[in-house]
Amino acid sequence: MTNVTVQARISPELKQQVEAVFDAVGMTTAEAIRVFLKQAVNSGGLPFQPTAKMPNQETAAAIMELEDGGGEQLQTADDLFADW
């Protein structure tokens, strides 16, 4: 069986991160891509459910408040629990 080459453009940071993950399980990037592609064929789609890391509504509101200069800065854990 002959092989073909598949290329993808990714950032150097992503390449470094993913190589560390694959190396930890004893795989090369090429082997991991082959596994992914075979699983996509076997499952008839993506072999996982894509999700976005979205904060819940309360957390999103808190992030926006902090980005707008609001919020309260505490120095210690005791300061945090003083109001509770």
C-alpha positions in Angstrom: 0.0 0.0 0.0 1.4 3.4 -1.0 1.2 6.4 1.3 0.4 10.0 0.7 1.6 13.1 2.6 -0.9 15.2 4.5 0.3 18.7 5.7 -1.2 21.1 8.2 -0.1 24.5 9.3 0.0 24.9 13.1 1.8 27.3 15.5 5.1 26.4 16.9 3.6 26.5 20.4 0.8 24.0 19.5 3.4 21.7 17.9 5.5 21.7 21.0 2.5 21.1 23.3 1.1 18.3 21.2 4.4 16.6 20.8 4.8 16.5 24.6 1.4 14.9 24.9 2.1 12.3 22.2 5.6 11.6 23.5 4.1 10.9 27.0 2.1 8.1 25.5 4.9 6.8 23.2 3.5 8.1 19.9 4.9 10.3 17.2 2.7 13.1 15.8 2.3 11.1 12.5 1.2 8.0 14.5 -1.4 10.1 16.4 -2.7 11.6 13.2 -3.1 8.1 11.7 -5.0 6.9 14.8 -7.3 10.0 14.6 -8.0 9.5 10.9 -8.7 5.8 11.3 -11.1 6.5 14.2 -12.8 9.1 12.1 -13.4 6.5 9.4 -14.5 3.9 11.9 -17.0 6.2 13.7 -18.2 7.9 10.5 -17.3 11.3 11.9 -15.1 13.0 14.5 -14.0 10.4 17.1 -15.0 12.9 19.9 -17.6 15.5 20.6 -16.1 19.0 20.0 -16.8 21.4 22.8 -15.8 24.9 23.6 -14.4 25.8 27.0 -17.0 28.4 27.8 -17.4 29.7 31.4 -20.8 29.6 32.9 -22.9 32.8 33.1 -21.8 33.8 36.6 -18.1 33.2 35.8 -18.4 35.1 32.5 -20.0 38.1 34.3 -17.2 38.1 36.9 -14.5 38.0 34.2 -16.2 40.9 32.4 -16.4 42.9 35.7 -12.6 42.4 36.3 -11.8 43.3 32.7 -13.7 46.5 33.2 -11.7 47.4 36.3 -14.2 46.3 38.9 -14.0 43.6 41.5 -12.1 43.4 44.7 -8.5 42.4 45.3 -7.8 40.4 48.4 -4.4 39.7 50.0 -5.0 36.5 51.9 -7.4 33.6 52.0 -8.6 34.9 55.4 -9.7 38.1 53.7 -11.7 36.1 51.3 -13.5 34.1 54.0 -14.0 37.1 56.3 -17.3 38.0 54.5 -18.6 34.5 54.7 
